[in-house]
Every structure is written in structure tokens, then in C-alpha cells.
């Protein structure tokens, strides 16, 4: 069988009436969002994520506040007695 014969058979009306038509338009798959970076995608998969994130932010705020208070307590102003003792020990 020669290529010309094969092309003639493929393009014949009998074969073309049975073969599916050519699909002209390309159907693209939708872009999948990363739920770890996209909050709306995460909420669609896991509605509790909103509450969990809110709770973690509140815990973090409490931790920062407690740390700040602890540092402020440690950084309280030095009394005169402590200052005199320091000077006596370090000026010799």
C-alpha cells in the first residue's frame, strides 16, 4: 500500500463519516491553588483552619505580652543602695 492510497482511504467519505471530528478548542485544567499559601483554598478544604489560625495568633500575642512584662520587671530602675554597692565593689 502506497502513502497516496492510504491518504485517499483516510480522507474518503465513508471513513470520515465514522471518525470523530477534530477538536479545535483546547480545554485547559484549572490552576490548583496551594492551600498552605492561599487562605481561601485552605478554608475550603478545612473550615477549622480559620479558628486554629486565630487561636495561634492570640496565643502568640499573649506570649509576647508576657515576655514584655517579664523584661520590664527585670529592667526596673536600679535603687540608690544597689548603685552604691556596685560603685564600692568596682572602684577599688
FENGI-V180008 format. One record per residue. N is the residue number from 1. RES is the residue in three letters. PHI is phi in whole degrees, 0 to 359 (NA if undefined). OMEGA is omega in whole degrees, -180 to 180 (none if undefined). Layout:
BEGIN
n = [N	N]
res = [RES	RES]
phi = [PHI	PHI]
omega = [OMEGA	OMEGA]
END
This chain:
BEGIN
n = [1	2	3	4	5	6	7	8	9	10	11	12	13	14	15	16	17	18	19	20	21	22	23	24	25	26	27	28	29	30	31	32	33	34	35	36	37	38	39	40	41	42	43	44	45	46	47	48	49	50	51	52	53	54	55	56	57	58	59	60	61	62	63	64	65	66	67	68	69	70	71	72	73	74	75	76	77	78	79	80	81	82	83	84	85	86	87	88	89	90	91	92]
res = [UNK	UNK	UNK	UNK	UNK	UNK	UNK	UNK	UNK	UNK	UNK	UNK	UNK	UNK	UNK	UNK	UNK	UNK	UNK	UNK	UNK	UNK	UNK	UNK	UNK	UNK	UNK	UNK	UNK	UNK	UNK	UNK	UNK	UNK	UNK	UNK	UNK	UNK	UNK	UNK	UNK	UNK	UNK	UNK	UNK	UNK	UNK	UNK	UNK	UNK	UNK	UNK	UNK	UNK	UNK	UNK	UNK	UNK	UNK	UNK	UNK	UNK	UNK	UNK	UNK	UNK	UNK	UNK	UNK	UNK	UNK	UNK	UNK	UNK	UNK	UNK	UNK	UNK	UNK	UNK	UNK	UNK	UNK	UNK	UNK	UNK	UNK	UNK	UNK	UNK	UNK	UNK]
phi = [NA	267	303	297	295	297	296	294	292	297	275	291	297	296	287	294	288	267	290	294	291	290	273	279	273	265	261	265	285	293	289	278	277	275	294	285	256	253	296	296	294	294	294	293	280	219	298	289	300	296	294	297	294	298	296	294	294	294	296	297	297	297	296	295	296	296	295	296	296	296	293	297	294	290	268	299	299	283	283	295	296	294	293	295	297	298	296	297	286	257	261	283]
omega = [-178	-179	179	178	-180	179	180	180	-179	-177	-179	-178	-178	-179	-177	179	-179	-177	178	178	179	177	-176	-175	-179	179	-178	176	179	-179	-179	180	178	-177	179	179	-175	-175	-179	177	179	-179	177	179	-173	-179	-180	-178	179	179	-179	179	179	-180	180	177	178	178	179	179	178	-180	179	180	180	180	180	179	180	179	178	179	179	-177	-180	-176	-179	179	-180	-180	180	180	179	179	179	-180	180	-178	-172	-179	-179	none]
END
